[in-house]
Amino acid sequence: MFSLIENEVIKMISKKRLLFVFAILIVLISVFAYGQNQTQERTKAQLTQRMGITATDDWRKLADQQLIDMKNRLDSPYRGENSKASLRVRMEQLQYNLDQNINPLEQSAAKFTTRFMEQSIFLFLPLLIIMLAADMVSGESSSGTIKLLLVRNVPRWKILLSKYLTLIILEVIVLFFAFVLSVVISGIFFGFGGWFAPVATGFKVLAGKLDSTSVLNVPQWNYSLMVYSLAFFVAVVVGSISFMISVLVKSTAASIGIIMSTLVAGNFISFFLSDWKVTRYMFMVNLRLTDYLSGSFQPIEGMNMLFSITVLLGWTIASLIISFVYFTKQDILV
């Protein structure tokens, strides 16, 4: 098994796809960190201007002014109900931070590293995993190299298992480098501290209202660990589904197209078909696991952390069963 996994890792490195993923991470994290820095400066300038002063370092005054701006936007007749519900939740969270003396405007490498993964977990991270997983089997089927593996005196299930374990290893590497690059690059803009700053987690959105009865204040490093743990779980889920499609479809282009279109479609489904009960059982809709930690507004009622994890786990198990059954039973050489 070790030699099979080693062979798969060497093949992935020779394709230079992993290096391409690292290059994308460097560029995107750099752009995102620069944008966050500019946004922070612009927000402070706008808030201080509305307060009628030149500048201030008092974060409580800035947060109070931000709360006033949110209340003014809430009174706008052009906002939809979902937008107003989301804004109310953000206002209540901001008020909670003020009451608990938690600075919500502070930027640091720790906060950026966590926020970057929170924003990446439902689309960007899955796309990176798709790049690695979508052709692990279909690529060899289309090129014919799968025949060289099958003629060896190794059971088919062991060959497929080695490919899947290689994918898990690659997912760990991608997340590790995403974390390291986020810390290093954002540290240049915001400083390398903030790991012990308090973070409020455990908010729940019930009927469009924020429930803070179960909120806990945890250090930033603990919150980051939770976010990246959920990100790894999401990577395994998306990787397993992409792996299944790679087994079922012999064309690499078709394999990538199917999973990417499915992933993108999930973002539209969650908004336009939120009243359709079947929607909540789609894996794409349940990828935003970090929203349960931050207490972000959920467009689909009746969903919680346990429900989403159960649904995603079901998709993962089903994908693996289909992959191994099809690969071991199907005459791939035809």
N, C-alpha and C positions, 0 to 999 in steps of 0.2 A: 504493500500500500504506500509506503514511504517513497519508493522509487517512482510509482505512478504519479503521486502528488508532485514530486520534484520535477518530473517530466512536464506536467501541466503548467507549473510555475515558470519553467524555462520557456515554454511556448508562449505564454502571455507576455513575458518580458521581451521576447524576440519580436513580437508584434508591435511593441512600443506603445501599446494602448494605455498601459499604466502610466507611462511618462506623459502621455497626452492628457490624462486625467489630472496629474499633478500640475501641468502647465495651466489648465483651466482653473484649478483651485487658486493658484498664485495670482492669476490675472483678476479673477472675480473677487477674491478676498481683498486685494489691493484697491480695486475700484470701490467696493462696498465700504471699506474703512475710510477712504478719502471722502466718499459721499456722506457717511455718518458724521465725520468731523465738520464738513461744511454745513450740514443740516443743523448740527448742534449750535454752531456759531450763529447761523441765520435765525434759529428759533430764539436764542437768547437776545439777539438784537431786536427782533420783532416784539418780544415780550417787554423788554425794557423801554422800547419806544411807546408802547401802549400805556405803560405806567407813567410816562412823562418824565423819565430820568435818563441820564446818559448811559450809565452802566451799573450793575450790581452783582455781587457774588452771593447774595442771600438767596439760596435755592427755594426757600419757603415762599418768598415774595413772587418768584418766577412761577412756582407751581400754583399759587393762588391766582395769578393772572391767567395762567393756562386753563385753570378751572372756569374762570369767567368767560374766556373765549369759547370753551366747549358749551357752556350754557347758552351763549348767544347763537351758536351754530345749531343747537338743539331746537331753538325757536323758529328756525327757517322753515317756511311752508314747502320748500322744494325737496326736502329730505323724505325718503321713503321710511316705512315703519321699521324695516330691518336695519337700516342705517341709524335710525334714532335709538333702537334697542342696543346696538353695538356701542353707540356713543355714550349712552347712559351707563353701561357696564364700565367703560373706560373712566368715566367721571367718578363712579363709586370706588374704583380701584385707586384712582389718584387721591381721593379723599381719605381712603384707608391709609395710604402711605403717609399722608400729611399727619394723620392722627397718631401713627406709630413712629413718626420722626424718621421715616425712610426716604432718602433722597432719590426720587425717580428720574431725575435729570442727569445724574452723575454718569460719566462715561469712563470706562476703564477697559483694559485688555480682557479682564475676566468677564465683564458684562457683554462686550462685543463678541467674544468667542461663543458665549451661550446664545446670544441673540441671532448670530449668523446661522447656527445650526437650527434654531427654532424656525427661521424663515426658509431654510433649505430642506427641511425634512419631508415636505409634501410634494416637492417638484424637482428641485435641483439635485438633491442627493439621489433620489430614484433614477434620474436621468444618467448620473455617473455610474450607478450600479448596472443599468441597462447596457451601457457601453461595454462593460466587462462581461456580462452574463449572456447577452443575446445571441452570441455566435459560438459559445463554448462547444456546442454539439452540432448546430446547423452549419457552422463554418467548416467543420471537418467533413460533414456529410456532402456539402456542395463541392469541396475540393477533392474528395475521395480519400483523404488521409485516414478516415475512420476505419477503412478496411485493414490498414496496417495494425491498428490496435486490436481489432476483432480476431485476427488470425493468430494472435498470441494466446498462449495457454493460460488465459486469465478470464474468470467469469465476467459476463457483461455487467452485472450489478456492481462489481468491484471497480470496473472502469468508470462507470457513471458516478459512483460514490467518490472516487478520487477527484473527478472534475468538480463535484459539488463542494467537497471540502476545500479544494483550491479556491473556489469562489468565496467561501467563508473567510479564508485567510486574506484574500484580496480586499474584502469589505473591511476587515479590521485595519489593514494597512491604510486604506483610503480615509477612514475616520480618524486614525491616529495622525496622519499628515494634515488633515483638515484642522484638527485641534492645534497642532504645533504651529502651522502656518498662520492660523488666526491669532494666536498669542503673540507670535513674533511681529507680524505686520501691524496689528492693531496697537501693540505696545509702543511702536514708533510714534503713533498719533496720540494715544491717550495715556501712556504710561503702563507699566507692567503690574500695577497693584489691583486692588479691588476684590481679592479672592475671599476675604473675610467679611465683606460688606453684607448686611442682612438683606434677604430677599423674601417677600411674602408669596407663599405658594399654598395651594389648596382651595382657591376660589372655585365656586360652582355657580353656574348660570341656570337658574330654575325659572321657567316661564318668562324669560327675558329679563330677569332681575338677578342681581348678584347676591349670593349667599356666602358670607364670610365667617360662618360659625366654625368651620373646620380649618381655618387658615393657620398656617404655621410660619414662623420666621426662621429661615435656615440660612447658613452662610452661603455665599456665592459659589464656592467650590463644590459644596454639596448639591446645589441646584444644577450646576454645570454637569456633574456626574449623572444626575437623573436624566437630563436632556440628552446627553450622548449615549446613555444606555437605551433610551427609547429610540434614538436614531439608529443604533445598531440593530435593534429589533425590526425597525422598518426596512433597513437595508437587507436583512435576511428574508423578510417577506417578499419584497420586490424582486430580490435576486432569485428566490425560489420560483416565483411565477414566470420570470423571464427565462429561467433555466428550463421550465416545463415547455414553454413555447419554442425554445431552441431545440428541444428534443422532438417536438411534434412537427415543426416546420423545417424543411431542409434548406430553405433559402435564407441566408443571413439578412438580406435586405427586408424580406417579408417579416422575419422574426422581430427585427428592430422596429419596423413600421407598426406592427400589431400592438406591441406593448407600449410604445410611445403614444400612439393615438388613443389607446385605452386610458393611459395615465392622464393625458391632457383633457380628455372628455370628462373624466371624473370631476374636475374643477367646475365645469359647466353644469354637470348633473346636480351637484350639491346645492347650487343656487336656483336653477330653473325647475328642478323636479324635487324640491325638498319635501313636498307634501306626499310624494309617492313612497309608500312604506318599504318597497323593495330596495329603494336607494340606499338605505342605511346598512344593507348587507353587502354592498359593493366594496371591494378592498380599497379602491381609490379614495372613497369618501372618508375612510377611517384612518388615513395616514397621518392626520394632524394630531398626533398623540400629545405633543407638547402644549397644545391649546388647553388641555385639561389641567396642566400644571399652572399655567399662567392665568387661567380663568377667562380666556377669550370667549367672545360670543359664539355660540354654536347655532348655525343656521338650521339644523335639523334637530327637532325636539326628541327626547327619549334616548339620547346617546350619552354614554359615560365612558370612563377609562376602561372598566372591566368589559363592557360590551364591545368596544373597539378592539381591544386586545384579543378577545375571544373570536371575533369575526376574522381578524387577520391571522390568528393561529390556525383557524379552520381552513382558510385559503392556502396557507403554507403546507399543512399536512396533505390536503387534497392534491396540491401541485406535485409534491414529492411522490405520492402514490401513483399518480398518472404517469409521471416521468419514468419511474423505475419499471412499472408494468409495461408500458409501451416500448421502452428501450430493450427490455429483456425478451419480449414476445415478438416484436415486429421484425420482419426480415429486412434489415436496413440495407443489405447489399443490393437489393433490387433497384 
